Amino acid sequence: MINFGTVGTGWITEAFIQAAKLSGQMQLAGVFSRTAEKAKELADTYHAPKYFTDLEEMAKSEEIEAVYIASPNSIHFEQTLVFFKNKKHVICEKPIFSNSAEIEEAYRVAEENGVYLFEAIRNMHTPNFQILKDNLHLAGPLRSTVLPYIQYSSRYDLFLQGEEPNIFSAKFSGGALVDLGVYPLYLAVGLFGEPESVTYHPVILRSGVDGSGTLILKYNDFVCTILCSKISDSVLPCEIHGEKGTFILEDAAPISEIKFIDSHSKESQILSVKQEEQNMVYECINIAKIIKTNNVTEYEKFKKWSKIVLRITEEARKQNNIIFASEK
């Protein structure tokens, strides 16, 4: 059992705590918040033996082996380094960091301290992702792919009223591509590898970040189109088109259903399996297993994907002069 702590008190933190318990591989040992009231409330709710309002104190705790970080995007990097220097593994909520310079330095410091760094990207650990990857050959030569993740954010209402929520703020390294677009982007990188070129066409908000956008990934024989938005809604499925058939995915995350339609016979088959409703459980199981068995090969796979995805989002932002405050 891996004893872990959490940084952040939002719904995603609670979801991770629940998934960790369900996994049977991780046990909550402490929580952090800048305010004692919030920290105590979360600790009491999930029966954590300790709560902290000092990050350094938490990092020095001998009862904690790993930490899940779900703070604002812009401070992921500095908080991660605090835990690395105290020999703690870090599971950092997506998007892992603001740019490639940060991720390269973080992996360097992690290795220097003999600990692991993971990006919490739930769809890539699910059984259905592996099923899709194992059966991709059924489609034959790929010719096009469309991967949407379009979900209206209630925080956009606040933005329209003149506020600037973290996710729509350059100060906090926000925007649609790094928040929602990383799900289909990870899917593309995991299935097809690193693209030859990247082009991004965003809708820029007054805060300087993207509210929505279309990301074009150019591969050798086909193009992958990723649609992401936090300012509109869609019911479009994801599709992967090959000469022999088409895959239809209900969602990019959590990949709940995979249908394959044969181009010639028009027959369809469901390839997916039923997954846990709390789908973050799969990343908890995999991450705990990598740590406990010191599975370097599996770790390097996720490390490689994280670096590629961050390079792509960084390039997409640079093309459109979307500059985060931490980069100025």
C-alpha positions as CSV (number, residue, x, y, z in Angstrom):
1,M,0.0,0.0,0.0
2,I,1.4,3.4,-1.0
3,N,0.7,6.2,1.5
4,F,-0.1,9.4,-0.4
5,G,-1.0,13.0,0.2
6,T,-3.0,15.5,-1.8
7,V,-2.5,19.1,-2.8
8,G,-5.7,20.9,-3.8
9,T,-9.2,20.6,-2.5
10,G,-11.4,20.7,-5.7
11,W,-13.7,18.0,-7.0
12,I,-10.8,16.3,-9.0
13,T,-8.9,15.8,-5.8
14,E,-11.9,14.1,-4.2
15,A,-12.3,11.9,-7.3
16,F,-8.7,10.8,-7.1
17,I,-9.0,10.0,-3.3
18,Q,-12.1,7.9,-4.1
19,A,-10.3,6.1,-7.0
20,A,-7.2,5.5,-4.9
21,K,-9.3,3.8,-2.2
22,L,-11.2,1.8,-4.8
23,S,-7.8,0.6,-6.3
24,G,-6.8,-1.0,-3.0
25,Q,-3.2,0.1,-3.8
26,M,-3.1,3.6,-2.2
27,Q,-4.0,5.0,1.2
28,L,-4.6,8.6,2.0
29,A,-2.1,9.8,4.6
30,G,-2.5,13.6,4.5
31,V,-4.0,16.6,2.7
32,F,-2.8,20.1,2.0
33,S,-4.6,23.4,1.6
34,R,-3.5,26.9,2.2
35,T,-6.4,27.4,4.6
36,A,-6.7,25.2,7.7
37,E,-10.5,25.1,7.5
38,K,-10.5,23.5,4.0
39,A,-7.6,21.2,4.9
40,K,-9.4,19.9,8.0
41,E,-12.7,19.5,6.2
42,L,-11.1,17.4,3.5
43,A,-9.1,15.3,6.0
44,D,-12.2,14.7,8.1
45,T,-14.3,13.7,5.1
46,Y,-11.9,11.1,3.9
47,H,-10.4,10.1,7.3
48,A,-6.9,11.4,6.5
49,P,-4.8,11.2,9.7
50,K,-3.0,14.5,9.0
51,Y,-3.7,17.8,7.3
52,F,-1.2,20.5,6.4
53,T,-1.1,24.2,5.6
54,D,2.7,24.3,5.0
55,L,3.8,22.5,1.9
56,E,7.4,22.1,3.1
57,E,6.1,20.4,6.3
58,M,4.0,18.0,4.3
59,A,7.0,17.2,2.0
60,K,9.1,16.3,5.0
61,S,6.5,14.0,6.5
62,E,7.8,10.4,6.9
63,E,4.2,9.1,6.6
64,I,3.9,10.2,3.0
65,E,5.5,8.4,0.1
66,A,3.8,10.0,-2.9
67,V,1.7,13.1,-3.6
68,Y,-1.1,13.9,-5.9
69,I,-1.0,17.6,-7.1
70,A,-4.2,19.2,-8.3
71,S,-3.4,22.9,-7.7
72,P,-3.6,25.6,-10.4
73,N,-1.6,24.7,-13.5
74,S,0.9,27.5,-13.1
75,I,2.3,26.3,-9.8
76,H,2.5,22.5,-10.5
77,F,6.2,22.9,-11.3
78,E,7.4,24.7,-8.2
79,Q,5.3,22.4,-5.9
80,T,6.6,19.3,-7.6
81,L,10.2,20.3,-7.0
82,V,9.5,20.7,-3.3
83,F,8.3,17.1,-3.0
84,F,11.1,15.7,-5.2
85,K,13.8,17.3,-3.0
86,N,12.2,15.4,-0.1
87,K,12.2,12.1,-2.0
88,K,8.5,11.9,-2.7
89,H,6.9,10.5,-5.9
90,V,4.6,13.0,-7.6
91,I,1.4,12.4,-9.6
92,C,0.6,15.7,-11.2
93,E,-2.9,16.4,-12.6
94,K,-3.0,17.3,-16.3
95,P,-1.7,19.5,-17.8
96,I,1.5,18.5,-16.0
97,F,3.4,21.7,-16.5
98,S,3.3,25.0,-18.5
99,N,6.2,24.2,-21.0
100,S,8.9,21.8,-22.0
101,A,11.6,23.5,-20.0
102,E,9.7,22.8,-16.8
103,I,9.1,19.1,-17.7
104,E,12.7,18.5,-18.6
105,E,13.9,20.0,-15.4
106,A,11.3,18.1,-13.3
107,Y,12.3,14.7,-14.8
108,R,16.0,15.6,-14.2
109,V,15.3,16.4,-10.5
110,A,13.1,13.3,-10.1
111,E,15.9,11.1,-11.4
112,E,18.4,12.8,-9.2
113,N,16.3,12.0,-6.2
114,G,15.4,8.5,-7.1
115,V,11.6,9.2,-7.4
116,Y,9.0,9.0,-10.1
117,L,6.9,11.7,-11.9
118,F,3.5,10.9,-13.5
119,E,1.0,13.0,-15.3
120,A,-2.5,12.0,-14.2
121,I,-4.1,11.3,-17.5
122,R,-7.0,8.8,-16.8
123,N,-7.9,7.7,-20.3
124,M,-4.4,6.3,-21.1
125,H,-4.6,3.8,-18.2
126,T,-8.0,2.3,-19.0
127,P,-8.5,-1.3,-20.4
128,N,-10.3,0.2,-23.4
129,F,-7.3,2.3,-24.5
130,Q,-5.2,-0.9,-24.6
131,I,-8.0,-2.7,-26.5
132,L,-8.1,0.1,-29.1
133,K,-4.4,0.1,-29.5
134,D,-4.2,-3.7,-29.8
135,N,-6.9,-3.7,-32.5
136,L,-6.0,-0.6,-34.5
137,H,-4.6,-2.8,-37.3
138,L,-8.2,-3.8,-38.1
139,A,-8.7,-0.4,-39.8
140,G,-5.9,-1.0,-42.3
141,P,-3.9,2.0,-43.5
142,L,-5.2,5.1,-41.6
143,R,-6.5,8.0,-43.7
144,S,-8.1,10.5,-41.3
145,T,-9.0,10.9,-37.6
146,V,-11.3,13.3,-35.8
147,L,-11.0,13.5,-32.0
148,P,-13.3,16.0,-30.3
149,Y,-13.5,17.0,-26.7
150,I,-16.0,19.9,-26.5
151,Q,-17.6,20.6,-23.2
152,Y,-19.2,23.9,-22.0
153,S,-17.7,25.1,-18.8
154,S,-19.9,26.7,-16.1
155,R,-16.9,28.9,-15.3
156,Y,-17.3,30.5,-18.8
157,D,-20.5,32.1,-17.4
158,L,-18.3,33.8,-14.7
159,F,-15.8,34.8,-17.5
160,L,-18.6,36.4,-19.5
161,Q,-19.6,38.4,-16.3
162,G,-16.2,39.9,-16.2
163,E,-14.3,37.5,-13.9
164,E,-11.3,35.5,-14.9
165,P,-11.4,31.9,-13.5
166,N,-8.0,30.1,-13.4
167,I,-8.9,27.9,-16.4
168,F,-9.5,30.9,-18.6
169,S,-6.4,32.8,-17.3
170,A,-2.9,33.1,-18.8
171,K,-1.7,33.8,-15.3
172,F,-2.6,30.3,-14.2
173,S,-1.6,28.6,-17.5
174,G,-5.2,27.9,-18.6
175,G,-7.0,27.5,-21.9
176,A,-9.0,24.9,-23.7
177,L,-6.2,23.0,-25.4
178,V,-4.2,22.3,-22.2
179,D,-7.3,21.6,-20.2
180,L,-9.5,19.5,-22.4
181,G,-7.5,19.1,-25.6
182,V,-4.9,17.0,-23.8
183,Y,-7.3,14.0,-23.6
184,P,-7.7,13.5,-27.4
185,L,-4.1,14.7,-27.9
186,Y,-2.8,12.0,-25.6
187,L,-5.0,9.5,-27.4
188,A,-3.4,10.5,-30.7
189,V,0.1,10.3,-29.4
190,G,-0.5,7.0,-27.7
191,L,-2.0,5.5,-30.8
192,F,0.0,7.1,-33.6
193,G,3.2,8.5,-32.1
194,E,4.6,12.0,-32.5
195,P,3.3,13.9,-35.5
196,E,5.4,15.4,-38.3
197,S,3.9,18.8,-37.8
198,V,1.4,20.7,-35.7
199,T,-1.0,23.6,-36.6
200,Y,-3.4,25.2,-34.2
201,H,-6.4,27.5,-35.0
202,P,-7.8,28.8,-31.7
203,V,-10.5,31.2,-30.6
204,I,-8.6,33.6,-28.4
205,L,-10.5,35.1,-25.4
206,R,-9.8,38.6,-23.9
207,S,-7.6,37.0,-21.3
208,G,-5.2,35.9,-24.0
209,V,-5.9,32.1,-23.8
210,D,-7.9,29.9,-26.1
211,G,-11.6,29.2,-25.4
212,S,-11.7,26.7,-28.1
213,G,-9.6,25.5,-31.1
214,T,-8.8,23.1,-33.9
215,L,-5.5,21.3,-33.7
216,I,-4.2,19.6,-36.8
217,L,-1.6,16.8,-36.4
218,K,0.1,15.8,-39.7
219,Y,1.3,12.2,-39.9
220,N,2.9,10.5,-42.9
221,D,-0.3,9.2,-44.6
222,F,-3.1,10.9,-42.7
223,V,-4.2,13.9,-40.7
224,C,-5.6,13.9,-37.1
225,T,-8.0,16.7,-36.3
226,I,-8.5,17.5,-32.6
227,L,-11.4,19.8,-31.7
228,C,-11.5,21.2,-28.2
229,S,-13.7,23.8,-26.5
230,K,-14.8,25.0,-23.1
231,I,-17.2,27.6,-24.5
232,S,-19.5,25.3,-26.5
233,D,-21.0,21.8,-26.3
234,S,-21.0,18.8,-28.7
235,V,-22.3,15.2,-29.0
236,L,-19.8,14.3,-31.7
237,P,-18.0,10.9,-31.2
238,C,-14.4,10.3,-31.9
239,E,-13.6,8.5,-35.2
240,I,-10.6,6.8,-36.7
241,H,-10.9,6.2,-40.4
242,G,-8.9,3.5,-42.2
243,E,-9.2,1.8,-45.6
244,K,-10.6,-1.4,-44.1
245,G,-12.8,0.1,-41.4
246,T,-13.7,2.8,-39.0
247,F,-13.4,3.0,-35.2
248,I,-16.1,5.0,-33.3
249,L,-15.4,6.0,-29.8
250,E,-18.1,7.5,-27.6
251,D,-15.6,9.8,-25.9
252,A,-11.8,10.5,-25.9
253,A,-12.0,10.1,-22.1
254,P,-12.8,7.7,-20.5
255,I,-13.2,5.7,-23.8
256,S,-16.4,4.0,-22.5
257,E,-17.3,2.4,-25.8
258,I,-15.4,1.3,-28.9
259,K,-17.3,0.2,-32.1
260,F,-15.6,-1.0,-35.2
261,I,-17.4,-0.9,-38.6
262,D,-16.0,-2.9,-41.5
263,S,-15.8,-0.8,-44.7
264,H,-16.8,-3.7,-47.0
265,S,-19.3,-5.8,-45.0
266,K,-20.7,-2.8,-43.1
267,E,-20.8,-5.2,-40.1
268,S,-20.1,-3.6,-36.7
269,Q,-18.7,-5.0,-33.5
270,I,-18.3,-3.7,-30.0
271,L,-14.7,-4.2,-28.8
272,S,-14.8,-2.3,-25.5
273,V,-15.3,-3.8,-22.1
274,K,-17.3,-2.3,-19.2
275,Q,-15.1,-0.2,-17.0
276,E,-15.4,1.1,-13.5
277,E,-17.6,4.2,-13.3
278,Q,-14.8,5.8,-11.2
279,N,-12.4,5.5,-14.1
280,M,-9.4,7.2,-12.4
281,V,-9.0,3.9,-10.5
282,Y,-7.0,2.5,-13.4
283,E,-4.3,5.2,-13.2
284,C,-4.1,4.6,-9.5
285,I,-3.6,0.9,-10.0
286,N,-1.0,1.3,-12.8
287,I,1.0,4.1,-11.1
288,A,1.1,2.1,-7.8
289,K,2.3,-1.0,-9.7
290,I,5.0,0.9,-11.5
291,I,6.3,2.4,-8.2
292,K,6.2,-0.9,-6.3
293,T,7.8,-3.1,-9.0
294,N,10.1,-0.4,-10.3
295,N,8.9,-1.0,-13.8
296,V,11.1,1.4,-15.7
297,T,10.0,0.3,-19.1
298,E,6.3,1.2,-18.4
299,Y,7.4,4.4,-16.7
300,E,9.4,5.5,-19.7
301,K,6.4,5.0,-21.9
302,F,4.3,7.5,-20.0
303,K,7.2,9.8,-19.6
304,K,7.7,9.9,-23.3
305,W,4.0,10.6,-24.0
306,S,4.0,13.5,-21.4
307,K,6.9,15.1,-23.1
308,I,5.5,14.8,-26.6
309,V,2.1,16.1,-25.6
310,L,3.6,19.1,-23.8
311,R,5.9,19.9,-26.8
312,I,2.8,19.9,-29.0
313,T,0.7,22.2,-26.8
314,E,3.6,24.5,-26.4
315,E,4.2,24.7,-30.2
316,A,0.4,25.3,-30.7
317,R,0.4,28.2,-28.2
318,K,3.6,29.7,-29.7
319,Q,2.0,29.8,-33.1
320,N,-0.8,31.9,-31.8
321,N,1.1,34.1,-29.3
322,I,-0.6,32.4,-26.3
323,I,2.0,33.2,-23.6
324,F,1.6,32.1,-20.0
325,A,2.6,34.5,-17.2
326,S,5.3,32.1,-16.1
327,E,7.0,32.4,-19.5
328,K,7.2,36.2,-19.5
